[in-house]
Amino acid sequence: MKITSIKTGSTLVSDAVPDRSTHRWKLAYTGLFQSRRKRILLPVKCFYVEVAGHHILIDAGWSKEVVDHPIKHLGIGLWFASEPVMQREEAAVNQLKDLPVDSIYMTHLDSDHASGLNDFIGVPVYASGEEIEAVKKNGMRYGKLTSNILINAISFAVDENAPFGRSADVFGDGSVIAYLTPTHSHGSVIYKINGDNKFALIVGDNGYNEEAWKQGILPGPLFHADNMKKCLAWINQQSTQNNCCGIYCAHDSIDR
């Protein structure tokens, strides 16, 4: 098992994005009515996973298109809320140009995770059915980034041991388990990577750093606050297991 963090630049956002308690207004994470000079810079990561003969990318980060045409690529609303800061060589497709990518599995489909899908033409993409439907219903949040991309639905099954009762054995060999986690978005997914008698979690935006799951810090964008609290507690419990070798999230400034 090998997990490589791929930093695809950064994003300038309101400080309410990683921690909603910094502002009283529940939509403060959008950056509306706030000084752009007070924004914070967060890394935007995806993860290259090599396990049991599989070579997959979890999330896709920013596309190389945001370097020259950020507003055209994202639309003015998404650009305003989450401004890309990136060099062309930081795009995942450029960093992985000499490595195989068999498929891409999404934690969710927000712009800073899905933008890079436009660079991986012909690579199969998977997300939860709930997230795929959410994109169709909520253009304000997701924009049109994935409108021309075929995204396949992950087939979840009932699992009493999953944090929200549903999981999927992605390859049927136990190496990658997907857990449906309706928290940050309706169809957010956490991936458990198993290998060498150890496991790691790739949690997307279910927590922006270690302090989030240790202290229960809620992010600004939320689908369901109580579910997020439950999920953060579950991640924290998983992190204490002796065979846990890492918790990876998309905007952590520390590489784990």
N, C-alpha and C positions, 0 to 999 in steps of 0.2 A: 504494500500500500504506500503510495506517494501522493501527497497533495501539494501543489505549487500555487501560491498566491500570485495572481496576475493583477498588478495595479494599473488600471487604465485611466490614469490621470486622477483628477479630483473634481469636487463640486462645491460651489459657493452656495451656502444655504443659511437660513435663519437658525439661530441656536436653539429654536424650539423643535427642530427636526429630530435631533437625538434625545432631547429631554423636554417634554411638553410642560413641565413645571416651571420653566423659565419665563413663561408668559401666561396670562390669564385667559386670553382669547383662544378658543379651541382651534381656530384656523390660522394661528400665528405661524405655523410651519410653512405656509405659503409665501411668507415674506411681505405680504401686503401691509402698507402703512408703516414699514420699518426702514430704517436707513440701510442701504446696501453696504455702506462702509463698515457696519457692525456685523456683517455676515462672517460665518466661520467656514474654514476649508476642511472638507472631509475627503479621505481617499475613496475611490470607487474601484472595488475589486470584484473579480470573478476567480474561479478556482479550477485548475486543471488537475483531474484525478486519474491516476493510473492504479488500477486494482483488478486482480483476477483476470488479466488479459484485456480489460476494458480501458479505453482512453476517452474520457468524457470531459466536457466543460460544463461547470455549473454556473449559470448566469453568463452574460456576455459583456457587461460593462458598457462603456461608451464606444460608439462607432467612430472610425476615423473621419467620418463625415462632419463631426462636430468641430473639427479643427478649422475648416474653411467656411462652413455654412451652418452654424449652430441653430440659428432661428429657423431657417428653412427646413432643417432636419427635424427639429423638435416641435416647432410651433412656438409662438410668442409666450403662451401661458406656461408651458413646461420649461422653456428656457428661463423665464423670469423666476420661477420657483426653485429651480435647480440648475444653476448656470455651470456648464462644463468648463473645466480648465485642463487642457490636454495637449500633448505633443503627438504628432501623427504616429511615431514609432511606438507609442504606448498602447495603441489599439491591440486588443487580444489577438486579432487575426495576424498582426505583424509579429507579435512576441511568440506566437505558436507556429510560425510559417514552416518550420522544419519538423514539426511534430504532428502525429495523426490526431484528428478529432473525429471520433465515430458518431457522436451525438451530443446534443446540448440539452441539459435539464435545468429548468428555471425554478428558482425559489418563488418568484412572482414576476409580474410584467410591467412594473414601473419603469420609467424611461431610462434611468441610470443602470438598470439591469438588462433591459431589452434592446437598447439602442444598437449594440454591437451585433445583434442577430443579422442585421442588414449586410454585414461583412462576410458572413459564412454561408454563401450561396450553396444550396444542395445538401447541407448537413441537417439531418432530422432534428427537430426541436420538440420538446415535451414540456408540458405544464399541467397543472390540475385543471379538470373540466370547470371547476368553480371559477378559477382565475380567467380562463378563456371566455366564459360567459360574462364575467365582470367587465372585461375589456369592451365587449359589445354594448354594454349598458351605461358605461361611465366614461364618455369621451373627455370630460374635463380632467380626469385623473390620468388617463392612459394615452390620450391623443391618438394618432393614426400610425404610430411607428411600426406596428405589426400587421397592418391591414393587408399587406401583400405577402405575408409569411404564413405558410401552413404550420400550425401548431397542433401537435397531437396530444390527446388527453391521456394522462396517466390513469391506469385502471386500479383504483383503490379497492381494498377489501376490508371487512370488519376485522379489527384487531383490538382485543380488550387491553393489551399492554401499550397501545399507542396513546400519546397524550390526549388525543381527541377521538380515539376509537377507530381510526382508519389509517391503513398503511398499504404500501405496495412494495413487493420484492421486485425491483426494477428489472433485473436480469435473470431472476429465478434461481440464483446461486447464493443468495444471502450477502453478496458483496456490497450492494447499495440498496438501502431501504429508504423509501420516501414516506414521510409522515405529513398528512394534511393538518395544517395549523391555521385556522381562520382567525387571524390576529391582526397583523399589520395590514393585510388585505384579505378579501373574502377567500381567496384560494392559495394563500401562502403555503409553502412546503419547506420542511426541514429534511435534509438528507443525512443519513447515517452511513458512514463508510466503514466497512469491516474488513480487516486484514491483519495477518501476523498476530492473531490473538489480541488485537487492540481495535479501538474504534475512534472515529472522530465525527463531530457534527458540523455540518455546514448549514447555518441557520438563517442566511439572508439578512433581513432587517428585523428579525426577532431578537432585538438587543443590538446596540451599536458598539458595545465594548463589554469587557468583563464586569465593570461596575454595574452595568444594566441588569445582568441576570443575578448578580450577587445582592444588589440593593433594590431590585424591582423597579428600575427607572423606565417609565413609559415613554415611547417616542411620540412625536407630534402626529404623524399620519397613522390613523388607527381605523380598523374595521370593527373591532370589538375589544374594549378595554379590559373586561374581566377575563376574556380568553388570553389576552396578552399577559396579564398577571400570572395566570396559571402556567402559560408556556414558559415564561422567564423562570418560574420556580422549578419547572421540569428540567430546563437546560442547566440550571444551577445544580440540581440533584445529579444529573448525568455527569457534570464536570467533576464531581467528587469521586467517581468510580475509579478504581485502581487502574483499569485498562483503558481509560479515556486518555487519548494522546493529543487532544486539541479541540477547541471550539472556534470555528471560523465564521466571522461575520463580515458583511460587505464593506463596512465603513470604519472598521477598527484601525486606529493609527499604528497599532502594534502588529507585526507579523507573528503569527503563532505557529 
